[in-house]
Amino acid sequence: MLTLTVSLQVRPERHADFVAAITENARRTFADEPGCLRFDVARDRDDELHYVFHEVYVDADALEAHRAAPHFAVWRAAADRCVVPGSQVNTVGHLLVGHGGGAS
């Protein structure tokens, strides 16, 4: 299984738009993509504009299908407006240990 961890900073004036967009993207991804086993969105407890996503996919094809999904294009357009340029860091890895949410 592949994991995608995303860390980013949100523009203060776009915070509400960001929350709406990532909530819809996470909901649609988990509901519509059978290859997505988990999609968590967390906000830093000390910095309300710093977010981390943790996503788990069955394989590389599932991650590519996610990136090709229509709702992902909508999300990317919103992210372009809402995320501080240069702040997003994506890390793809292999799941070693997972608990809950179907990951193992």
PDB file as gemmi writes it, atoms N, CA and C in Angstrom:
CRYST1    1.000    1.000    1.000  90.00  90.00  90.00 P 1                      
ATOM      1  N   MET A   1       0.831  -1.175   0.000  1.00  0.00           N  
ATOM      2  CA  MET A   1       0.000   0.000   0.000  1.00  0.00           C  
ATOM      3  C   MET A   1       0.874   1.236   0.000  1.00  0.00           C  
ATOM      4  N   LEU A   2       0.363   2.270  -0.672  1.00  0.00           N  
ATOM      5  CA  LEU A   2       1.078   3.541  -0.734  1.00  0.00           C  
ATOM      6  C   LEU A   2       0.420   4.558   0.178  1.00  0.00           C  
ATOM      7  N   THR A   3       1.251   5.385   0.777  1.00  0.00           N  
ATOM      8  CA  THR A   3       0.746   6.509   1.559  1.00  0.00           C  
ATOM      9  C   THR A   3       1.148   7.803   0.876  1.00  0.00           C  
ATOM     10  N   LEU A   4       0.306   8.792   1.027  1.00  0.00           N  
ATOM     11  CA  LEU A   4       0.625  10.149   0.600  1.00  0.00           C  
ATOM     12  C   LEU A   4       0.402  11.040   1.806  1.00  0.00           C  
ATOM     13  N   THR A   5       1.457  11.721   2.226  1.00  0.00           N  
ATOM     14  CA  THR A   5       1.355  12.690   3.309  1.00  0.00           C  
ATOM     15  C   THR A   5       1.614  14.061   2.714  1.00  0.00           C  
ATOM     16  N   VAL A   6       0.703  14.975   2.972  1.00  0.00           N  
ATOM     17  CA  VAL A   6       0.782  16.333   2.430  1.00  0.00           C  
ATOM     18  C   VAL A   6       0.795  17.304   3.600  1.00  0.00           C  
ATOM     19  N   SER A   7       1.738  18.226   3.582  1.00  0.00           N  
ATOM     20  CA  SER A   7       1.812  19.281   4.583  1.00  0.00           C  
ATOM     21  C   SER A   7       1.761  20.612   3.848  1.00  0.00           C  
ATOM     22  N   LEU A   8       0.954  21.552   4.362  1.00  0.00           N  
ATOM     23  CA  LEU A   8       0.838  22.842   3.672  1.00  0.00           C  
ATOM     24  C   LEU A   8       0.353  23.928   4.608  1.00  0.00           C  
ATOM     25  N   GLN A   9       0.521  25.148   4.162  1.00  0.00           N  
ATOM     26  CA  GLN A   9       0.088  26.336   4.893  1.00  0.00           C  
ATOM     27  C   GLN A   9      -0.985  27.036   4.060  1.00  0.00           C  
ATOM     28  N   VAL A  10      -2.043  27.492   4.717  1.00  0.00           N  
ATOM     29  CA  VAL A  10      -3.181  28.116   4.045  1.00  0.00           C  
ATOM     30  C   VAL A  10      -3.100  29.635   4.177  1.00  0.00           C  
ATOM     31  N   ARG A  11      -3.496  30.326   3.114  1.00  0.00           N  
ATOM     32  CA  ARG A  11      -3.583  31.789   3.156  1.00  0.00           C  
ATOM     33  C   ARG A  11      -4.712  32.177   4.113  1.00  0.00           C  
ATOM     34  N   PRO A  12      -4.456  33.068   5.053  1.00  0.00           N  
ATOM     35  CA  PRO A  12      -5.486  33.410   6.051  1.00  0.00           C  
ATOM     36  C   PRO A  12      -6.803  33.867   5.427  1.00  0.00           C  
ATOM     37  N   GLU A  13      -6.728  34.661   4.391  1.00  0.00           N  
ATOM     38  CA  GLU A  13      -7.941  35.204   3.772  1.00  0.00           C  
ATOM     39  C   GLU A  13      -8.722  34.156   2.985  1.00  0.00           C  
ATOM     40  N   ARG A  14      -8.151  32.974   2.792  1.00  0.00           N  
ATOM     41  CA  ARG A  14      -8.798  31.887   2.039  1.00  0.00           C  
ATOM     42  C   ARG A  14      -9.105  30.667   2.913  1.00  0.00           C  
ATOM     43  N   HIS A  15      -8.988  30.832   4.217  1.00  0.00           N  
ATOM     44  CA  HIS A  15      -9.124  29.687   5.116  1.00  0.00           C  
ATOM     45  C   HIS A  15     -10.471  28.982   4.965  1.00  0.00           C  
ATOM     46  N   ALA A  16     -11.562  29.719   4.981  1.00  0.00           N  
ATOM     47  CA  ALA A  16     -12.892  29.096   4.874  1.00  0.00           C  
ATOM     48  C   ALA A  16     -13.050  28.374   3.543  1.00  0.00           C  
ATOM     49  N   ASP A  17     -12.567  28.977   2.461  1.00  0.00           N  
ATOM     50  CA  ASP A  17     -12.632  28.329   1.144  1.00  0.00           C  
ATOM     51  C   ASP A  17     -11.824  27.032   1.138  1.00  0.00           C  
ATOM     52  N   PHE A  18     -10.653  27.077   1.761  1.00  0.00           N  
ATOM     53  CA  PHE A  18      -9.800  25.891   1.834  1.00  0.00           C  
ATOM     54  C   PHE A  18     -10.501  24.755   2.570  1.00  0.00           C  
ATOM     55  N   VAL A  19     -11.059  25.050   3.729  1.00  0.00           N  
ATOM     56  CA  VAL A  19     -11.717  24.011   4.529  1.00  0.00           C  
ATOM     57  C   VAL A  19     -12.861  23.383   3.739  1.00  0.00           C  
ATOM     58  N   ALA A  20     -13.652  24.194   3.066  1.00  0.00           N  
ATOM     59  CA  ALA A  20     -14.750  23.653   2.255  1.00  0.00           C  
ATOM     60  C   ALA A  20     -14.215  22.765   1.136  1.00  0.00           C  
ATOM     61  N   ALA A  21     -13.160  23.213   0.470  1.00  0.00           N  
ATOM     62  CA  ALA A  21     -12.614  22.471  -0.672  1.00  0.00           C  
ATOM     63  C   ALA A  21     -11.973  21.153  -0.246  1.00  0.00           C  
ATOM     64  N   ILE A  22     -11.180  21.159   0.820  1.00  0.00           N  
ATOM     65  CA  ILE A  22     -10.521  19.911   1.216  1.00  0.00           C  
ATOM     66  C   ILE A  22     -11.520  18.942   1.826  1.00  0.00           C  
ATOM     67  N   THR A  23     -12.537  19.455   2.497  1.00  0.00           N  
ATOM     68  CA  THR A  23     -13.577  18.582   3.040  1.00  0.00           C  
ATOM     69  C   THR A  23     -14.289  17.848   1.915  1.00  0.00           C  
ATOM     70  N   GLU A  24     -14.645  18.564   0.860  1.00  0.00           N  
ATOM     71  CA  GLU A  24     -15.324  17.932  -0.279  1.00  0.00           C  
ATOM     72  C   GLU A  24     -14.393  16.967  -1.009  1.00  0.00           C  
ATOM     73  N   ASN A  25     -13.136  17.350  -1.189  1.00  0.00           N  
ATOM     74  CA  ASN A  25     -12.195  16.462  -1.868  1.00  0.00           C  
ATOM     75  C   ASN A  25     -11.997  15.163  -1.082  1.00  0.00           C  
ATOM     76  N   ALA A  26     -11.817  15.267   0.217  1.00  0.00           N  
ATOM     77  CA  ALA A  26     -11.629  14.065   1.038  1.00  0.00           C  
ATOM     78  C   ALA A  26     -12.882  13.190   0.999  1.00  0.00           C  
ATOM     79  N   ARG A  27     -14.050  13.812   1.107  1.00  0.00           N  
ATOM     80  CA  ARG A  27     -15.307  13.056   1.082  1.00  0.00           C  
ATOM     81  C   ARG A  27     -15.477  12.319  -0.238  1.00  0.00           C  
ATOM     82  N   ARG A  28     -15.270  13.037  -1.352  1.00  0.00           N  
ATOM     83  CA  ARG A  28     -15.442  12.428  -2.675  1.00  0.00           C  
ATOM     84  C   ARG A  28     -14.390  11.359  -2.932  1.00  0.00           C  
ATOM     85  N   THR A  29     -13.167  11.601  -2.522  1.00  0.00           N  
ATOM     86  CA  THR A  29     -12.107  10.615  -2.725  1.00  0.00           C  
ATOM     87  C   THR A  29     -12.456   9.316  -2.024  1.00  0.00           C  
ATOM     88  N   PHE A  30     -12.802   9.407  -0.750  1.00  0.00           N  
ATOM     89  CA  PHE A  30     -13.083   8.194   0.017  1.00  0.00           C  
ATOM     90  C   PHE A  30     -14.350   7.498  -0.477  1.00  0.00           C  
ATOM     91  N   ALA A  31     -15.353   8.266  -0.887  1.00  0.00           N  
ATOM     92  CA  ALA A  31     -16.625   7.681  -1.337  1.00  0.00           C  
ATOM     93  C   ALA A  31     -16.549   7.108  -2.746  1.00  0.00           C  
ATOM     94  N   ASP A  32     -15.817   7.775  -3.628  1.00  0.00           N  
ATOM     95  CA  ASP A  32     -15.859   7.449  -5.057  1.00  0.00           C  
ATOM     96  C   ASP A  32     -14.686   6.625  -5.563  1.00  0.00           C  
ATOM     97  N   GLU A  33     -13.631   6.510  -4.783  1.00  0.00           N  
ATOM     98  CA  GLU A  33     -12.434   5.822  -5.256  1.00  0.00           C  
ATOM     99  C   GLU A  33     -12.190   4.563  -4.420  1.00  0.00           C  
ATOM    100  N   PRO A  34     -12.499   3.396  -4.978  1.00  0.00           N  
ATOM    101  CA  PRO A  34     -12.312   2.162  -4.210  1.00  0.00           C  
ATOM    102  C   PRO A  34     -10.855   1.900  -3.837  1.00  0.00           C  
ATOM    103  N   GLY A  35      -9.919   2.520  -4.540  1.00  0.00           N  
ATOM    104  CA  GLY A  35      -8.507   2.332  -4.230  1.00  0.00           C  
ATOM    105  C   GLY A  35      -8.004   3.189  -3.085  1.00  0.00           C  
ATOM    106  N   CYS A  36      -8.845   4.093  -2.583  1.00  0.00           N  
ATOM    107  CA  CYS A  36      -8.470   4.924  -1.432  1.00  0.00           C  
ATOM    108  C   CYS A  36      -9.005   4.269  -0.170  1.00  0.00           C  
ATOM    109  N   LEU A  37      -8.107   3.893   0.722  1.00  0.00           N  
ATOM    110  CA  LEU A  37      -8.491   3.232   1.966  1.00  0.00           C  
ATOM    111  C   LEU A  37      -8.629   4.191   3.137  1.00  0.00           C  
ATOM    112  N   ARG A  38      -7.999   5.353   3.019  1.00  0.00           N  
ATOM    113  CA  ARG A  38      -8.020   6.309   4.134  1.00  0.00           C  
ATOM    114  C   ARG A  38      -7.693   7.696   3.597  1.00  0.00           C  
ATOM    115  N   PHE A  39      -8.364   8.706   4.150  1.00  0.00           N  
ATOM    116  CA  PHE A  39      -8.077  10.096   3.788  1.00  0.00           C  
ATOM    117  C   PHE A  39      -8.356  10.944   5.022  1.00  0.00           C  
ATOM    118  N   ASP A  40      -7.306  11.263   5.754  1.00  0.00           N  
ATOM    119  CA  ASP A  40      -7.422  12.061   6.977  1.00  0.00           C  
ATOM    120  C   ASP A  40      -6.900  13.467   6.721  1.00  0.00           C  
ATOM    121  N   VAL A  41      -7.587  14.443   7.273  1.00  0.00           N  
ATOM    122  CA  VAL A  41      -7.161  15.837   7.200  1.00  0.00           C  
ATOM    123  C   VAL A  41      -7.031  16.331   8.635  1.00  0.00           C  
ATOM    124  N   ALA A  42      -5.858  16.839   8.989  1.00  0.00           N  
ATOM    125  CA  ALA A  42      -5.622  17.321  10.351  1.00  0.00           C  
ATOM    126  C   ALA A  42      -5.111  18.754  10.310  1.00  0.00           C  
ATOM    127  N   ARG A  43      -5.555  19.523  11.297  1.00  0.00           N  
ATOM    128  CA  ARG A  43      -5.069  20.892  11.457  1.00  0.00           C  
ATOM    129  C   ARG A  43      -4.131  20.921  12.648  1.00  0.00           C  
ATOM    130  N   ASP A  44      -3.022  21.613  12.498  1.00  0.00           N  
ATOM    131  CA  ASP A  44      -2.054  21.765  13.580  1.00  0.00           C  
ATOM    132  C   ASP A  44      -2.731  22.434  14.778  1.00  0.00           C  
ATOM    133  N   ARG A  45      -2.493  21.921  15.963  1.00  0.00           N  
ATOM    134  CA  ARG A  45      -3.162  22.485  17.139  1.00  0.00           C  
ATOM    135  C   ARG A  45      -2.622  23.855  17.529  1.00  0.00           C  
ATOM    136  N   ASP A  46      -1.408  24.193  17.095  1.00  0.00           N  
ATOM    137  CA  ASP A  46      -0.813  25.482  17.441  1.00  0.00           C  
ATOM    138  C   ASP A  46      -0.863  26.495  16.305  1.00  0.00           C  
ATOM    139  N   ASP A  47      -1.153  26.045  15.105  1.00  0.00           N  
ATOM    140  CA  ASP A  47      -1.192  26.932  13.933  1.00  0.00           C  
ATOM    141  C   ASP A  47      -2.388  26.534  13.082  1.00  0.00           C  
ATOM    142  N   GLU A  48      -3.480  27.272  13.208  1.00  0.00           N  
ATOM    143  CA  GLU A  48      -4.724  26.893  12.528  1.00  0.00           C  
ATOM    144  C   GLU A  48      -4.645  26.982  11.011  1.00  0.00           C  
ATOM    145  N   LEU A  49      -3.562  27.492  10.482  1.00  0.00           N  
ATOM    146  CA  LEU A  49      -3.405  27.583   9.029  1.00  0.00           C  
ATOM    147  C   LEU A  49      -2.465  26.512   8.472  1.00  0.00           C  
ATOM    148  N   HIS A  50      -1.968  25.642   9.332  1.00  0.00           N  
ATOM    149  CA  HIS A  50      -1.095  24.554   8.893  1.00  0.00           C  
ATOM    150  C   HIS A  50      -1.887  23.248   8.926  1.00  0.00           C  
ATOM    151  N   TYR A  51      -1.912  22.549   7.792  1.00  0.00           N  
ATOM    152  CA  TYR A  51      -2.674  21.305   7.657  1.00  0.00           C  
ATOM    153  C   TYR A  51      -1.773  20.177   7.191  1.00  0.00           C  
ATOM    154  N   VAL A  52      -2.148  18.963   7.587  1.00  0.00           N  
ATOM    155  CA  VAL A  52      -1.479  17.752   7.129  1.00  0.00           C  
ATOM    156  C   VAL A  52      -2.563  16.766   6.712  1.00  0.00           C  
ATOM    157  N   PHE A  53      -2.393  16.167   5.546  1.00  0.00           N  
ATOM    158  CA  PHE A  53      -3.296  15.114   5.073  1.00  0.00           C  
ATOM    159  C   PHE A  53      -2.518  13.805   5.101  1.00  0.00           C  
ATOM    160  N   HIS A  54      -3.218  12.733   5.429  1.00  0.00           N  
ATOM    161  CA  HIS A  54      -2.629  11.403   5.360  1.00  0.00           C  
ATOM    162  C   HIS A  54      -3.592  10.531   4.573  1.00  0.00           C  
ATOM    163  N   GLU A  55      -3.118  10.048   3.439  1.00  0.00           N  
ATOM    164  CA  GLU A  55      -3.948   9.255   2.537  1.00  0.00           C  
ATOM    165  C   GLU A  55      -3.296   7.891   2.335  1.00  0.00           C  
ATOM    166  N   VAL A  56      -4.122   6.855   2.201  1.00  0.00           N  
ATOM    167  CA  VAL A  56      -3.620   5.507   1.957  1.00  0.00           C  
ATOM    168  C   VAL A  56      -4.338   4.956   0.735  1.00  0.00           C  
ATOM    169  N   TYR A  57      -3.548   4.442  -0.210  1.00  0.00           N  
ATOM    170  CA  TYR A  57      -4.067   3.874  -1.455  1.00  0.00           C  
ATOM    171  C   TYR A  57      -3.580   2.438  -1.593  1.00  0.00           C  
ATOM    172  N   VAL A  58      -4.380   1.610  -2.264  1.00  0.00           N  
ATOM    173  CA  VAL A  58      -4.015   0.196  -2.388  1.00  0.00           C  
ATOM    174  C   VAL A  58      -2.734   0.007  -3.190  1.00  0.00           C  
ATOM    175  N   ASP A  59      -2.491   0.889  -4.167  1.00  0.00           N  
ATOM    176  CA  ASP A  59      -1.283   0.775  -4.989  1.00  0.00           C  
ATOM    177  C   ASP A  59      -1.068   2.066  -5.774  1.00  0.00           C  
ATOM    178  N   ALA A  60      -0.008   2.089  -6.578  1.00  0.00           N  
ATOM    179  CA  ALA A  60       0.329   3.279  -7.360  1.00  0.00           C  
ATOM    180  C   ALA A  60      -0.756   3.612  -8.375  1.00  0.00           C  
ATOM    181  N   ASP A  61      -1.403   2.600  -8.943  1.00  0.00           N  
ATOM    182  CA  ASP A  61      -2.488   2.856  -9.893  1.00  0.00           C  
ATOM    183  C   ASP A  61      -3.640   3.593  -9.219  1.00  0.00           C  
ATOM    184  N   ALA A  62      -3.946   3.237  -7.989  1.00  0.00           N  
ATOM    185  CA  ALA A  62      -5.022   3.914  -7.259  1.00  0.00           C  
ATOM    186  C   ALA A  62      -4.668   5.371  -6.983  1.00  0.00           C  
ATOM    187  N   LEU A  63      -3.414   5.643  -6.666  1.00  0.00           N  
ATOM    188  CA  LEU A  63      -2.987   7.026  -6.450  1.00  0.00           C  
ATOM    189  C   LEU A  63      -3.071   7.812  -7.750  1.00  0.00           C  
ATOM    190  N   GLU A  64      -2.665   7.214  -8.854  1.00  0.00           N  
ATOM    191  CA  GLU A  64      -2.773   7.892 -10.155  1.00  0.00           C  
ATOM    192  C   GLU A  64      -4.231   8.119 -10.539  1.00  0.00           C  
ATOM    193  N   ALA A  65      -5.104   7.148 -10.244  1.00  0.00           N  
ATOM    194  CA  ALA A  65      -6.535   7.321 -10.513  1.00  0.00           C  
ATOM    195  C   ALA A  65      -7.082   8.490  -9.699  1.00  0.00           C  
ATOM    196  N   HIS A  66      -6.616   8.626  -8.474  1.00  0.00           N  
ATOM    197  CA  HIS A  66      -7.031   9.756  -7.636  1.00  0.00           C  
ATOM    198  C   HIS A  66      -6.641  11.069  -8.299  1.00  0.00           C  
ATOM    199  N   ARG A  67      -5.422  11.150  -8.754  1.00  0.00           N  
ATOM    200  CA  ARG A  67      -4.936  12.393  -9.365  1.00  0.00           C  
ATOM    201  C   ARG A  67      -5.622  12.702 -10.687  1.00  0.00           C  
ATOM    202  N   ALA A  68      -6.238  11.698 -11.313  1.00  0.00           N  
ATOM    203  CA  ALA A  68      -6.955  11.891 -12.577  1.00  0.00           C  
ATOM    204  C   ALA A  68      -8.455  12.125 -12.377  1.00  0.00           C  
ATOM    205  N   ALA A  69      -8.938  12.015 -11.152  1.00  0.00           N  
ATOM    206  CA  ALA A  69     -10.375  12.140 -10.879  1.00  0.00           C  
ATOM    207  C   ALA A  69     -10.849  13.581 -11.059  1.00  0.00           C  
ATOM    208  N   PRO A  70     -12.074  13.767 -11.550  1.00  0.00           N  
ATOM    209  CA  PRO A  70     -12.607  15.127 -11.737  1.00  0.00           C  
ATOM    210  C   PRO A  70     -12.617  15.952 -10.446  1.00  0.00           C  
ATOM    211  N   HIS A  71     -12.945  15.340  -9.325  1.00  0.00           N  
ATOM    212  CA  HIS A  71     -12.972  16.112  -8.077  1.00  0.00           C  
ATOM    213  C   HIS A  71     -11.570  16.552  -7.653  1.00  0.00           C  
ATOM    214  N   PHE A  72     -10.540  15.819  -8.074  1.00  0.00           N  
ATOM    215  CA  PHE A  72      -9.176  16.235  -7.762  1.00  0.00           C  
ATOM    216  C   PHE A  72      -8.825  17.510  -8.527  1.00  0.00           C  
ATOM    217  N   ALA A  73      -9.292  17.632  -9.768  1.00  0.00           N  
ATOM    218  CA  ALA A  73      -9.052  18.853 -10.549  1.00  0.00           C  
ATOM    219  C   ALA A  73      -9.710  20.057  -9.878  1.00  0.00           C  
ATOM    220  N   VAL A  74     -10.905  19.860  -9.346  1.00  0.00           N  
ATOM    221  CA  VAL A  74     -11.590  20.940  -8.623  1.00  0.00           C  
ATOM    222  C   VAL A  74     -10.782  21.309  -7.382  1.00  0.00           C  
ATOM    223  N   TRP A  75     -10.299  20.301  -6.668  1.00  0.00           N  
ATOM    224  CA  TRP A  75      -9.471  20.543  -5.488  1.00  0.00           C  
ATOM    225  C   TRP A  75      -8.207  21.307  -5.853  1.00  0.00           C  
ATOM    226  N   ARG A  76      -7.523  20.907  -6.915  1.00  0.00           N  
ATOM    227  CA  ARG A  76      -6.269  21.569  -7.300  1.00  0.00           C  
ATOM    228  C   ARG A  76      -6.503  23.038  -7.611  1.00  0.00           C  
ATOM    229  N   ALA A  77      -7.610  23.346  -8.281  1.00  0.00           N  
ATOM    230  CA  ALA A  77      -7.918  24.750  -8.575  1.00  0.00           C  
ATOM    231  C   ALA A  77      -8.112  25.535  -7.274  1.00  0.00           C  
ATOM    232  N   ALA A  78      -8.808  24.941  -6.320  1.00  0.00           N  
ATOM    233  CA  ALA A  78      -9.003  25.602  -5.026  1.00  0.00           C  
ATOM    234  C   ALA A  78      -7.675  25.746  -4.288  1.00  0.00           C  
ATOM    235  N   ALA A  79      -6.857  24.702  -4.317  1.00  0.00           N  
ATOM    236  CA  ALA A  79      -5.557  24.753  -3.644  1.00  0.00           C  
ATOM    237  C   ALA A  79      -4.684  25.855  -4.234  1.00  0.00           C  
ATOM    238  N   ASP A  80      -4.746  26.028  -5.542  1.00  0.00           N  
ATOM    239  CA  ASP A  80      -3.957  27.090  -6.175  1.00  0.00           C  
ATOM    240  C   ASP A  80      -4.337  28.466  -5.634  1.00  0.00           C  
ATOM    241  N   ARG A  81      -5.601  28.635  -5.261  1.00  0.00           N  
ATOM    242  CA  ARG A  81      -6.071  29.908  -4.711  1.00  0.00           C  
ATOM    243  C   ARG A  81      -5.807  30.029  -3.208  1.00  0.00           C  
ATOM    244  N   CYS A  82      -5.798  28.911  -2.499  1.00  0.00           N  
ATOM    245  CA  CYS A  82      -5.834  28.935  -1.035  1.00  0.00           C  
ATOM    246  C   CYS A  82      -4.517  28.622  -0.332  1.00  0.00           C  
ATOM    247  N   VAL A  83      -3.639  27.893  -0.972  1.00  0.00           N  
ATOM    248  CA  VAL A  83      -2.405  27.435  -0.325  1.00  0.00           C  
ATOM    249  C   VAL A  83      -1.282  28.445  -0.562  1.00  0.00           C  
ATOM    250  N   VAL A  84      -0.520  28.716   0.476  1.00  0.00           N  
ATOM    251  CA  VAL A  84       0.632  29.611   0.360  1.00  0.00           C  
ATOM    252  C   VAL A  84       1.611  28.996  -0.636  1.00  0.00           C  
ATOM    253  N   PRO A  85       1.980  29.736  -1.688  1.00  0.00           N  
ATOM    254  CA  PRO A  85       2.905  29.186  -2.681  1.00  0.00           C  
ATOM    255  C   PRO A  85       4.210  28.709  -2.038  1.00  0.00           C  
ATOM    256  N   GLY A  86       4.633  27.529  -2.455  1.00  0.00           N  
ATOM    257  CA  GLY A  86       5.878  26.956  -1.970  1.00  0.00           C  
ATOM    258  C   GLY A  86       5.784  26.238  -0.634  1.00  0.00           C  
ATOM    259  N   SER A  87       4.608  26.259  -0.011  1.00  0.00           N  
ATOM    260  CA  SER A  87       4.497  25.646   1.322  1.00  0.00           C  
ATOM    261  C   SER A  87       4.114  24.171   1.284  1.00  0.00           C  
ATOM    262  N   GLN A  88       3.619  23.696   0.156  1.00  0.00           N  
ATOM    263  CA  GLN A  88       3.138  22.311   0.103  1.00  0.00           C  
ATOM    264  C   GLN A  88       4.287  21.337  -0.112  1.00  0.00           C  
ATOM    265  N   VAL A  89       4.324  20.319   0.755  1.00  0.00           N  
ATOM    266  CA  VAL A  89       5.309  19.247   0.643  1.00  0.00           C  
ATOM    267  C   VAL A  89       4.543  17.931   0.596  1.00  0.00           C  
ATOM    268  N   ASN A  90       4.747  17.154  -0.470  1.00  0.00           N  
ATOM    269  CA  ASN A  90       4.121  15.839  -0.629  1.00  0.00           C  
ATOM    270  C   ASN A  90       5.178  14.764  -0.423  1.00  0.00           C  
ATOM    271  N   THR A  91       4.834  13.749   0.363  1.00  0.00           N  
ATOM    272  CA  THR A  91       5.725  12.621   0.584  1.00  0.00           C  
ATOM    273  C   THR A  91       4.957  11.340   0.306  1.00  0.00           C  
ATOM    274  N   VAL A  92       5.453  10.545  -0.635  1.00  0.00           N  
ATOM    275  CA  VAL A  92       4.841   9.255  -0.960  1.00  0.00           C  
ATOM    276  C   VAL A  92       5.697   8.172  -0.318  1.00  0.00           C  
ATOM    277  N   GLY A  93       5.036   7.228   0.345  1.00  0.00           N  
ATOM    278  CA  GLY A  93       5.761   6.149   1.007  1.00  0.00           C  
ATOM    279  C   GLY A  93       5.011   4.840   0.916  1.00  0.00           C  
ATOM    280  N   HIS A  94       5.576   3.823   1.533  1.00  0.00           N  
ATOM    281  CA  HIS A  94       4.943   2.503   1.620  1.00  0.00           C  
ATOM    282  C   HIS A  94       4.471   2.307   3.054  1.00  0.00           C  
ATOM    283  N   LEU A  95       3.229   1.878   3.209  1.00  0.00           N  
ATOM    284  CA  LEU A  95       2.679   1.647   4.536  1.00  0.00           C  
ATOM    285  C   LEU A  95       3.346   0.426   5.165  1.00  0.00           C  
ATOM    286  N   LEU A  96       3.931   0.615   6.334  1.00  0.00           N  
ATOM    287  CA  LEU A  96       4.574  -0.482   7.054  1.00  0.00           C  
ATOM    288  C   LEU A  96       3.651  -1.082   8.101  1.00  0.00           C  
ATOM    289  N   VAL A  97       2.965  -0.225   8.855  1.00  0.00           N  
ATOM    290  CA  VAL A  97       2.047  -0.662   9.899  1.00  0.00           C  
ATOM    291  C   VAL A  97       0.826   0.232   9.834  1.00  0.00           C  
ATOM    292  N   GLY A  98      -0.347  -0.367   9.848  1.00  0.00           N  
ATOM    293  CA  GLY A  98      -1.581   0.411   9.845  1.00  0.00           C  
ATOM    294  C   GLY A  98      -2.586  -0.198  10.799  1.00  0.00           C  
ATOM    295  N   HIS A  99      -3.378   0.648  11.411  1.00  0.00           N  
ATOM    296  CA  HIS A  99      -4.412   0.197  12.345  1.00  0.00           C  
ATOM    297  C   HIS A  99      -5.708   0.902  11.988  1.00  0.00           C  
ATOM    298  N   GLY A 100      -6.759   0.150  11.738  1.00  0.00           N  
ATOM    299  CA  GLY A 100      -8.056   0.727  11.434  1.00  0.00           C  
ATOM    300  C   GLY A 100      -8.157   1.212  10.013  1.00  0.00           C  
ATOM    301  N   GLY A 101      -9.365   1.553   9.597  1.00  0.00           N  
ATOM    302  CA  GLY A 101      -9.590   2.120   8.275  1.00  0.00           C  
ATOM    303  C   GLY A 101      -9.245   1.199   7.132  1.00  0.00           C  
ATOM    304  N   GLY A 102      -9.109  -0.079   7.376  1.00  0.00           N  
ATOM    305  CA  GLY A 102      -8.816  -1.028   6.310  1.00  0.00           C  
ATOM    306  C   GLY A 102      -7.342  -1.180   5.993  1.00  0.00           C  
ATOM    307  N   ALA A 103      -6.499  -0.308   6.509  1.00  0.00           N  
ATOM    308  CA  ALA A 103      -5.067  -0.406   6.223  1.00  0.00           C  
ATOM    309  C   ALA A 103      -4.453  -1.510   7.070  1.00  0.00           C  
ATOM    310  N   SER A 104      -3.458  -2.166   6.508  1.00  0.00           N  
ATOM    311  CA  SER A 104      -2.754  -3.189   7.283  1.00  0.00           C  
ATOM    312  C   SER A 104      -1.294  -3.229   6.899  1.00  0.00           C  
TER     313      SER A 104                                                      
END                                                                             
